[in-house]
Amino acid sequence: MFRTLNPATQAVVATFDADPPARIEQALEDASAAQRRWARESLASRAAAVARLGEALLRRKAELAALITLEMGKPIVESEAEVEKAAWTCRFYAEHAADYLLDETIVSNASESFVVYDPLGVVLAIMPWNYPLWQFIRFAAPALCAGNGAILKHAANVPQCAMAINAVFADAGVPAGLVASLLIEPESVAALIDDPRIAAVTLTGSTTVGKLVASQAGRAMKKQVLELGGSDPFIVLADADVEAAAKAAVKARFSNTGQSCISAKRFIVDEKVADRFVELFCAGVSQLKVGDPMERDTTIGPMARANLRDELHRQVERSVEAGAVLKAGGQPLAGPGFFYAPTVLDYVTPDMVVAREETFGPVAAILHVADTRSAIALANETEFGLGAALWTSDLPRAKDLVRQIEAGAVFVNGLVASDARLPFGGIKQSGYGRELGAAGIREFTNVKTVWIGPAR
């Protein structure tokens, strides 16, 4: 059973049955057949369809944004931005796919050699609720340009977003069956991965689920891309522009109500500027407005589910018990909805829960360090390795420091964000493989070497 539960009111809006086995079987068969035809289309034709997809997203922006906000509680302005970003990514790949997939010629005196990028087939996409449109489109736009098809298994709490994705692809004139969003129970995923019509798997989700899917796909010898959890450090060195860093830090932590893998979660601040940073950061947090996510001036909506809020509060309570200083928030908010007060914990130490575990909600952990060396060491003292931000005025030195930070992306004097032009992904327990950029479009291709000798 799937249901839309409005996290702002706790009202059940709609319920849906899972797709029956016959529907899933037909979708697999249709996707397999459609993908074989799609792979024979010219790249220009495929790119044109992805461009139309971007146009369809913009035509439906109001509808899609409202669904995102209804089902997972994102403030409406951020939901609209999610749709716009997805549309821009479609346009980007429509324009650049040909360059990224261009045959690579290897010069040789005696023979002709080159590398081609062939599609793999139908990819199973297991997607999360926190960016219900963007997460799928950032995979689908490049994958379709490369000639692949897709079966989407979406999160159980965003069924209307899942069905809306089907409608958008149909509206764009993408060939019927090539992309299918299904309501699939978790226990059906292993059989899907094992199905010979599925060529590869992409997952965005928790590290726990990622390990399970990786083991299933590994047994089936299927290619995987995994974008998993994160505990991203936001490092503020003594020579940083503290005012700019603190302002950016508020957005870096509290966008999407803090429910993002690449949200800054551990604020590692040189003790020489820590008091000033905390003062400015708390002042910025105090300006956040918690409320109805459909209101345009709301900046903090509800958390997506009750169990997520309960887990976050457990992390806060245990950290305060261990000695963290509560500077703001620290409790669920009364009334209907899964709201949690924007929270700042100061003097966090590396052994505390909020520093060791991923905090998936509006809670910021501030850790003080003695110097730059200690900051980098503490940033790397985590099982995760998704993104990191480094704030410093010494840019030549920053170019050396970024190589010491263990993460899939490091942003200097800015907050970490995904961008269609740049590869995105993690290391360690944050996963492997890349989305976006040239690397992302090639993940679900067969990098085929071709060697042609002289005619005899």
N, C-alpha and C positions, 0 to 999 in steps of 0.2 A: 504494500500500500504506500502510495506517495501522497503528500499533502502540502498545500500551501498554507503555512501558518504565519500570519503577519507578526513579526517579532516586536513590533511597536505596540501592539494591542493584545497579543496572544490569541487572537481570533482565528479559527480555522476558516479559511476562505474557500478552499476547494480540495477535494480528494480524488485520487486517480488510482486505477488498478495498474499493476505492472503489465507490460506487453507480454502476451502469451508466447510460448515457444514457437508456434507457427508464424507469428508476426516477426519474431527475431530471425527465424530461418529464412523467411522470404526477403527480409532486409539484407541479410548476408548474401543471398543469391543475387539480388538486384544490384547491390553495391559491387560485387565481383564482376558482373557482366558490364555494368556501366563504366567501371574503372578501366577495363580492357579497351573499351571504345574511346574513353577519355585520353588514354595514353597515346592513342594514334592521332589525336587532334594536334594541330600545330601549337607550339608554345604561345604564339600570338593569340590564337583563339582562346586558349585556356586563360591567358592573362586578361583578355577582354571580359571574360565571364567573372573573374575576380574583381575587376573594376566595377562591373555592374552590381556585384555583391556590396561593395562599399556604398554605391548610390542607394541601394535598397535599405541599407542600415540607416542612412541619414533620413530617408523618407519615413522610416518607422521610429525615429529617434524618441519621440514623446511616448509612444506605446512601449517600446523596449525599456526605456529608463524607468517608467512607472512600474513595470513588472519586476525589474531588478530591485527597486526600493521596496515594493510590496513583499517580495519573497525573502530577501535577506537583510533589509533594513538600511542599506546604504543611503546617505543623504542624497536627495534628488539631483542636486547640482553635480555631485560626483558621478551619479549614474548617467547623467547626460554626457559628461566628459568621457565615461567609459565607452559609450556608443560612438562618440566622435573619434576616439583613439582607434577603435576597431575599424572604423570606416577609413581613416587615414592609412592604417596598415594595409588594408586591401589596395588602396591606390598606390602605395609605395611598392608593393610587390608586383602589381600590374605593370609598373614602369621599369622595375629593375630586375625582374626574374630572368629575362633573357641574358643580361650581363652575368648574373650569378651562375647560370647553367650553361654558359658558353663552353663548347668543346675546348679542351686545353691541348694544344699541339706541342709535341715533344720533338725537337729537331734531331735528326740523325742522318748520317751520310748514306747509310746503306738501306734504310727502311723508313717507313712512315709510321709514326706512333702518335696516339692521342688518347685523351681521357674523356669519356662521356658520362653524363649523369642521367641514368634511367630511373623511372619511378619504381618503388618497391611493390605497390599494390594498394590494398585497403588497410588503413591504419585504425586501430581501436584507440579512441581518445577517451580517457577517464579523467573527467574534469571536476573542479571544486566549485563551491557555492560563492566564494568571496568576490570573484570577478566573473560572474556566470556567462557573460558574453565575450569579454576580452580574452579570457584564458583560452577559449576554444578558437576564436578567430586568429589569434596570434600563431596558433598551430596550423589552422586550416588554410589560411590565405597562401602561405608559401607551399604547403603540401599539395594543394590543388594546382598551383602553377607548375609544380614539378611533375604533375601527372597522376597523383595519387587520389584515392577516394577515402572516405572516412565513415566510421560508425562511432557515434557519440554516446557514451554512458555518462550521464550527468549526475550531479549530486542529488540526493533524494529530496532535499528541501527546496529545490528550484524547478519543479516540474513544468510550470508554465513558461519559464525561460527556455527550458529544453524544447518544448513544443513550438515556441516562437521562432527558434533557430530554424526548424524545418520550414516554417512559413517564409522566412527571409530568403533562404536559399531558393525556394520555389519562385518567389517574387523576382529574384535576380535572373531567372532563366537558367540556373545551373541544372544540368541534365538530371532527370528524375532518377532517384536511386543512388546517385553518386555519393551523396551525404545523407545519412539518416540518423536522427536523434531519437533514441529509444529510451523507454522507462524500464530499466533493467535492475533487478535485485542484485545485491552484492554476491550472493551465492551462485549467480549465473556467470560471473565474470571469468572464472577459471576455464569454463568450457568455451567461452568466446575466444580467449587467448589461445587455446589449444586448437581452435578450428583452422583448417588449412587455408581458408579464404581470408584469414587475418594474417597480414604480412609482418606487422610491427605494432608496437604499443607505445603510446605517450601518456604520461600521468603527471598531473600536478596535484599534490596532496601532502599528507603527513608522511614523515619518515617511516612510521610503522606500516602504513599501507604500501608505501613504496617498496619496502623490503619484501612484502608478500607478493606484490605484482612482479617484482624483479625475479623472484624465485620461480614463479609460474611461467613467466616468459622465457626465463633461462632454460627451464626444462623443455620448453617447446622450441628452443633455438630461434626466438624471435627478437629482433632488434628492439631496443627500448630507449626512450628519452625520459628521464625522471627529474622533475623539478619539485623538490621536497621542502622540508621546514628550514627555518633560519633563525639565528639569534644575532642579527647584524649589529656590529659595533659602529658607533658614531664617535669618532676620536677627535677630541678638541685639544690641540697642543697649546703650549703657553704663548706662542706668537700668533695665534689665530685671531681673526676678527671676531671677537666673542659675541658682539651684538648680532652680526649676520648669522653666526653659527646657531645661536639660541633661537632666532626667528625661524631658521630653516628646520631646526630640531623639532619644533612643535608640529610642523606639517609632516616631517619625516616619521614621527611616531603616531600621530593621531588621525591621519588620513584613513578613510574606510573604517573609522572607529578602531584603528590599530589592528585590524584583522587582515594582515597581509604578510606573506612570507618575507618580503623585502622591506618591511617597516624597520626603521632603526629601533632596536630594543635595548641595547646596552650602551649607555652614554659614558664613555671613558674620557675623563677630563683631567688635565694636568691640575694638580692642587693649587698652583699659583694663580689660576683663573677660575677655579671651580666655584667659589662663592658667588662671583659675579655671574657666571653662567647659570647657576641654579636660580639666582634672583630673577634674571631675565627670562629664563625658561618658564618658571612658575608664573610670572606675570603674563606670558603668552598663553599658558594653559588656562589661566583664569578668564581669558576672553573667549574661550570655546563655549559654544551654546549647545547644550544637550536638549533634544526635543524631538518632535514629530519629524521624521525624515522626509516627509512630503513638503515641509516648509522650506523655502529657499534660503532662509538665513540659518538653518540648523547646520552645525558643523560636526556634531557627534550624535549618531543615531543609536539604536539598540544594538546589542550583540545579536548574532544570528539565531542562537539557540540557548535555552536555559542551561544545559549542561556545560556549554562553553563559558558562560558567566560564572557558574559555580566553580569550575576548575580555576578560572582566573582569580577568583576571590580566595581560593585555597592557597594559591601561590603568594598572594599579597600577605595574607595572614601569617603564613609560615615565615616569610621574610621579615616581617615586622617583629615577630617573636624572636627571630635570630639577631635583631639589632638594627635593622634598617629604619631610617627616620622618615616617617610619613609627612610629606610636605603639602600634599593635596589629595583629596579624594579618599580612596581606600575602602569603598563600600558599594554594594548594589543600591540602586535608587528605588524608593518606594513607588508603589503604583503599578499599573499594568505595563507589560513590556519588559524586555530583557536589558534594561539600561544599567550601565555601570559608570560611576563617576570617574572622570579623567583623573588619573592617579600619578603622583610623582613620589618615588622612593629615593631618598638620598643616603649617602654613606653605605651603599650596598657593597658587600664583599663577594669575592668570586665563589664562595661556597654556598651562598644563599640560593634559594630556589629560583628567584627571578633572574639570576645570572646564569644558572646552569641549564634551566629548561627554556623552551620557547614560550614566550608570553604572547598569546594571540588575542589581544584586546587592548583597551586604552590604559596601559600601565607603562610607565617609563622608569627604568632603573639607572641610577647615576652612581658611577664608581670613580673614586678619586685615585690618581696615580702620581708618583713622584716626578716622572720625567718621560721623555719620548720613548726610550727603550722599554720602560715598564708598560707604557701604553700599548705598544705593538705586541709585546709578549702577552698581555692580558686580552687583547683583541683576538689573538690566535688560540687562547685557552678555552676552546669550545669544540664540541663535536661537529658543529655546523660550519658551513663555508659558502654562503650564498652571496651576500653583498657586504660592502663596508664603505663608510664615508670617513674621509680624513680632512681635517680643517687646520690649515697652516698658511702663513704668509710667505714661507720659503719654498717657492715652487721648484727650483732646481733640486732641493733636498727631497721634496715630495716625490719626485720621479724615482728616487732610490727607495724611499720608504714604501711606496705602493708594491714594490716587488717583494717586500718582506711580509706583506699581509696575505693571509691564506683565505682567499675568497674568489668567487667567479667573476666579480666585478668590484672595482674600487673607484669611487667618485671623490675627487678632490675639490673641496670648497663647494659642495653641492650635495643634494640628497639623492640616494640611489633610486633609479627609475628604469623601467624597461622602455626600450626604444626600438622600433622596427629596423633601424640602421645598424644596431649594435648586437652582437651575440649576447645571449642571456642564459645563465644556468649556474650551477654550483659545483662544489667539490665536497669531499668528506661525506657526512650524513645529509648534506643538502642535495645530493643526487649527482647525475652525470648526463652528458649530452648537452646540446645547445639548441635554443630556439632563437629565432630572429636573426637578422643580418644574413650574410652569405653562408655562414656556418649552419644556420637554422634551416635554410631551404635545402641544403645538401644532406641533412640528417636522414631523411627518408628517401634517399636515392641509392642506387647501386653505382658506386664510383668504379666504372668499368674501364679497364685498360684495353686499348685496341692497338695491335701491332700488325703492320702490313709490310711484308717483304717484297722484293722485286719479283715481277712476273717471270715465269720460266717457260 
